[in-house]
Amino acid sequence: MTATARQPQPGVPRAHEAAGLSMEFDLAGEPAAARRALAGLAPGGSVVGLGAPLVAAMGGHVAGLESFAAIGTGPVFPGTQRACWTFVSAADPSAAFDEARRLAGALAPALSMVESTILFRYRNDRELLGYRDGLANPPAGPEALAAAIVAEGPVAGGSFAVTQRYLYAPGAFHRLPPAGRDAVIGRDNATDEELDDAPDTAHVKRTEQEHFAPGGTMLRHSMPWGDARRHGLQFIGFSAQPNLARRMLERMAGLEDGIVDALLDHVVAETGGYYFCPPLLDGKLDLSGLGLPPA
């Protein structure tokens, strides 16, 4: 009988839909109970990520997986590392709610929810400052899989994720003239084209992946969140490399060359966590690559 191959969680490479939820969990019971809940979990089209604290508590280890440590002075990017994170993306809010409730119920009581952020799609994939998001993503298919999915080794089929909730303070941004707003982002809002004369502080320049050392590509599935009072972006990125996100954030904070991303004058990071998204075996999370002791 042929063994079933491990497969990536389908929610990692799949583009986000119209509605979603980002949920974060702390360990509330015994690590063994969390392990049983995770080992029997079928995420469907959603994504389930495990934080370094949970992997360590269960007695395992994933090379390169670390807790999100604060970056920059202030800090610019606070670390709010949790045990587990789930990302639900669905066709409508009802479907997203039902799926989120299913996942939370499957993880309880071993894991307790501490963050739940409702996400939505805005104006044909624009974020709430009005610019189109995710334009630097690799094309869907083999290139996206190569960027997001570990190709070999004990955690092959898995993916390293970063998620942060950003609060927007858009008043000053929208008081800028259109050319000033474009200079902050580094793109022409009307054409989506990168500006040839964008300043070194432009967000696009600070996050250009060809400047990462070593190089790498991230697959981003960020979504807006909030209401008319408080709103922003839930940044979500997947990579085959464990430390790619940290290198990007260090560049944004100016730790590499003293040049700070101009976008940080208009947004505030509220959360930050790194997670490993295990592959699936027969539709359920496969924890065999985590180096766990015998159950």
N, C-alpha and C positions, 0 to 999 in steps of 0.2 A: 504494500500500500504506500503510495507516494505521500510524503509529509507535506503539510500545507505550509507555504512560504509565508514569512512575515511580511506584512504590508504596512505602509504608512497610514496614519489616521487620515481618512479622506478629507476631513475638514481643514487639514493643513494646506494643501495646494489649492483647494477649491476657493474661488473668489467669493467674497461675502455677499449675502443676499440683502433683502430690504430691512430686516429687523434682526436684533441680536441682544445678547446679554453677556457681560463679563462678570464672572463670579470668582471670589477668592475665599479659601478655606484655611482654617487653622486645625491642627491636630487636637482633638477633644477627647479621644479615648486611647486605648492601648495601640501601639504601632502595629501589633499583629492583627487587630481588628481592621485598621486602615488597609493593611495589605490584603486581607480577604475581600474587602469591599472593592478595591481597585482591580484585583485579579479577576473578579467576576463581572467587571463593568464593560458593557458594550456601548461605546460613545456614539455610535451611529454617525451622523454627519457633523457632530460637534467635536471639539478638541479638548483633551484632558492633559494637563501638564503637572509634573511633580517638581516641587522645589527641593533644593539641596537639604534643608532641615528635615523634610519628611523621608527622603532617601536615606539619610544618615540614621534617623530614628529607627528605620526598618532594618538597619544593619548593612545597607548597600552602599554603592559608590558608582558614580558616572564620571568618567574622566572629563575634566573641563567644566563641569557643572558647579557653579558657585552661587552663594547668596548675593543679592543685589546690595552692594555697599554704596553709601552716599558718594556722589561725585561732585566736586567743585566746592567753592566757598558759599556757605549759606544754609544748606547745600543747594546747588543749582538743581541737582537731581537727587531727591531723597530716596532712601531704600526702605521699602515696606514689605520685605520678603515674607511670603506666606508659604504654607505647606503644600498647597494645591491650588491650581487655577483651571477654570473651564471657560471656554469660549463657545457660545451658541450663536449660530447664524441660521436664520430661517426666512421663509417667504413672507411672513407677516407676523405682527406682534403676538397673536394668539398662539401660533405654532412655536415661536421662540419661548413664550412663557411656559407652555406645556413641557417643552424639552428641558428647560432650566429646572422646573420643578421635579422632573423625572431624575435628572442627574443629582440634584441636591438630596433627594430622597434616597437614592442608591448609596450615596456617600455617608449619610447620617446613620448612627450617631457618632461614628469614629472621627468624622471631619465636620466641623461646624462652620457655616458661612459667616464671613465677617465683612465682605464687600459684595455688593450686587449693583451693577451699573447697566441701565437700559441703553441700548445702542440703536442707531437708525441710520439709514442711508439718506443722503441729502443731495438733491439737485444733480443727479447723474455723477455721483462719486466725487463731489466737492466737499471739502471740509468747511467749517462754519465761518472761516475768514473769507471764503468765496473762491478758493483755488482748488483745482482738481488734484486729487491725492493719488498716490501710487503710480505715477507716470514712469518711475524708474524701475518698476517691477520687470523681471524677465518675462518673456511670453509664456502663456499657459502651455503646459505639455512638458517635454523633456527638460527644457531650460529651467522652468520653475521647480521641477522635482530636484534637479541637480543643485539648485541654490538652497532649497529648504530641507532636504532629506539626507541624512547620513548614509553614505554609500556602502561602507564596509566596517567590519569590526563588530564588537559585542553588542553595540547599540544600533546596528544597521537598520534602516527603516524608520528610525526615530528622528526627532527634530528638536533643536534648541530654540526656545521662544523667549521673547522679552515683551512685557506689557507695562505701560505707564498710562495713568489718567492725567491728562493736561486740562487745567482750567484756563479758559480764555478770558483776557481782560481787553476786549476789542475796541474800547472807546478811542484810545489814542491811535490805534491802527487805522480805524475807519476815518479819522480826521486827516490822515495823510492824503495827499493827492494820489491819483492812480499810479503815477510813475514812482512815487515814494513807496507805495504798497508793493509794487512789483519789485523794487530794489530790495526790500526786506526778504521776500520769498526767493527772488532770483529768476522768476518766470514772468512772461507777459500773460496777464490774466485772460486776455481776449483770445490769444492764439495757443496758449500752453507751451510756447517755445521758451527755452532758456535764453536769458539775456546775454548777448555777447560781452556787454560792458558791466555785468553784474559786479557789485562790490565784493571784496573778499569776505565780508560779514554775511552775505546772502545765505539763506538757509540751504538752498540747493548746493552751493559751493561747500558748505561745512559738512554736508552729508554725502558728498560724491563718493561712491564706493571705490572708485579707482585710487583714492588717496589712502585707503586703509592699508595697513602693513601688518601681517601679510594681507593680500587682497582677498576679496570675497563679496558675495552678493546676498542681500536679504530680500525675502519675499514679504511684502507688507500687506496686511489686511486691516488697517486702521478704520475705525468708524466713529462718527460724531456721537455725543451723548448730551443729555441735559434738557433744560427748558429755557424759557425766555429770561429767567433770573440767573441761573448758573448753567454754563454749558462749556463744551470743549471737545477734545478728541481723546479717544482711547487708542493709544498707539499700540499696535500689535505687529510684531515682526517674527518671522521664522527663518532659521538658518541651519545649514549643515555644520557650521562652525560654532563652538560654544561661546567664544569671546568677541564675536563680531559686533554685537550691540554695544558692549562697553567701549570699544574703540570709537564707534560713532559718537556716543554720548560725550566721551572725553574731548573729541574734536569740537563738538557743539559748545562745550563749556570753556573752550580755549586753553585746555591743559597742554595741548601739543605745541601751540605756537603763539598763544596769547590773544588770538582772534576769537572773539565770542560771537556766536550765532545771533544775528539781529532779531530773530524771531523770539528770543528769550526776553525781550523787552515787552512782549505782548502776551505771553503764555506763562503759566506756572505749573510745574510738575507737582502733582499731589501724591502719587504712588509710584512704585517701581519694583518689579520682580523678575527674576529669571527662572525658567522652568524647562524641564525635559519632557517632551511628549513621546512616550513609548510607542513602538509599532503595535500592530494588531496581529493576533493569531486566531484564526477562526472567528473573527469579528470582535474579539475581546482584547483588552490591554494585555500585552505580553511583557511581563516583568523579568524575564529570564536574563536579560542583558545587564541588570542592575547589580549583579553580584550579591544577591541576598542569600542569607544562610538558609538551610533547609527549613521548611515550614513545620 
